[in-house]
Amino acid sequence: MKKRSKKSTAGSGSKLYRKRLARIAGFGLSDADAEPFDGVAEPVGVLTEGEPTVIGTDNTAQDAGVSCPVATPPKTSSTRRTIAWIVISFGIALLSIWAVTAQNKRFSFRVFLDRIGDANKGWLACAFLAMLGFIWFEALSFRTILRGLGYKRSLFANYTYAATDIYFSAITPSATGGQPASAYIMMHSGGISGSVTTVTILVCLAMYAMSIIILGICCFALRPMLFFSFGIAARIMIIVGVIVQVGLAFMFVLLIQRGQLLCRIACKLLPIAAKLHLVRNPERRAERLRESLNNYRLCAEMTAGKKGMLLRALLYNVLQRASQIAVTVFAFLAMGYSPKKALDVFAIQSYTVLGAAYVPIPGGMGVIDMMLSDGLSGYLEGEPDFAATDLTLLSRSISFYACILLCGFTVLMIYLVQKLRGRKIR
C-alpha cells in the first residue's frame, strides 16, 4: 500500500494519529477531530492504513541530539473493549467484597458501619490524605521526568496525567489502558511530543517495578517473620511476585543495554514458536518487537546522563507506593489499634502488594483483598474474627475505590473541558 505524501503527512497524518490514539485511550472521537491547539507540536511521522502507528523523531528529540528513528506509544484495545472492562471491573469489585465478607459468617455491614462511625476521625483523615498522596506523588514523578526532558508543565497538568493513568489502569487488565490514555492526554492537551511521551511512560513503568522491589526488600529485612502470617497460597504468590518484579527490572536494563541482541534472539525463536502453535502471526510480532526496541533505544538516549532525574523519579515512585500502603496503617490506627503495631501492618500490606502486582486483574481486585484479609487474620490472632474483614474493607474502600472515583471524576472533567471549551491543560 502506498504511503501518504509529505504534504498530507504533516496535516492529515497527525490528525489520523490523534483519532487512533483517542480510540485506544477510550476518549470520544470528537476530541480527536478537534483542530490542533495553537503552539502544540504535533508528532511527525508516516501513517499508512493497516500498519502500526509509528511516530517519527520530533523536533524536541532532534534538538536533544537523539538519533533514534521512531517512537511508538503504547497500544491497547478499542473503546468498546474499554467500556466492557469498566462493566467487568464493577462486577469484579462486587465479587471481591462478597468474597471477603463471606469468609466470616459473623460479619455484618451494619456493625461495620457502626465501627467506622466510632473510628478516630483524625486517623481516617490521614488515610484519605495518604490516598491523595498516591496520586500526587505519581504527578510529581511525571513532572520530574518531563522537566528533565525539556517540558515544564504545571503540577495540576501532571495531576491530570497521573489521574488518567491510575483510572484506566484500574479498570483494564495488566494496566494496558492507563498508558495510552495518559499518552493521549499528554500529547493532545499538554502539547508533549510523541518521543518524550513514550520515554516518560517507559521510565515510570521501570520506576514502578523498582519501587515495589525496594519496599519488598525493606519488608524482608525489617519484618521477615510476618511473611508467615499469610497462608501457603499467599506465600507462593509473594515469592512469584518477587521473581516477576526482579525479572521485569532486569529485562528493562537488558532492553536498554543489549536490546539488539535480545531482539535478534526473539526474532529467531518466533518462527519455532509458531510451528509449535505457541504464537500466531510471527512476522507481526517481530515487527512489534522492533518497534519496542526502538522505544527502549530512545529511552536510553534521552535519559543518558540524567541520573539525578531518574533518582528523583524513583524516590517519588517509592513514596507513591508507601502512601498507598499507609492507608491501611491509618485505617488500622483509626479502628483503635496500638501505634506500636503500625510498622507490622505496613509490612503486611507491602507483602500483599508484592504478591498481587503481577496478577492481570484490573486493580488487583479480589486478589489484594483476599491476600490482605489472609495476612491480617494471621497477624490479629486473639482479636475478634471479623476484625481483619473490617480492616480490609475500610482500607480498600479508601485506597482503591475512593481513589478510582476521584480519578474517574478527574478524567470526566478533562473530557468535558476539552469537548466544551477546547482549552489546553498545562
Secondary structure by P-SEA (a helix, b strand, c coil): cccccccccccaaaaaaaaaaaaaacccccccccccccccccccccccccccccccccaaaaaacccccccccbbbbcaaaaaaaaaaaaaaaaaaaaaaaaccccccaaaaaaaaaaccaaaaaaaaaaaaaaaaaaaaaaaaaaaaacccccaaaaaaaaaaaaaaaaacccaaaaaaaaaaaacccccccaaaaaaaaaaaaaaaaaaaaaaaaaaaaccccccccccaaaaaaaaaaaaaaaaaaaaaaaaaacaaaaaaaaaaaaaaaaaaccccaaaaaaaaaaaaaaaaaaaaaaaccaaaaaaaaaaaaaaaaaaaaaaaaaaaaaacccccaaaaaaaaaaaaaaacccccccccaaaaaaaaaaaaaaaacccccaaaaaaaaaaaacccaaaaaaaaaaaaaaaaaaaccccccc
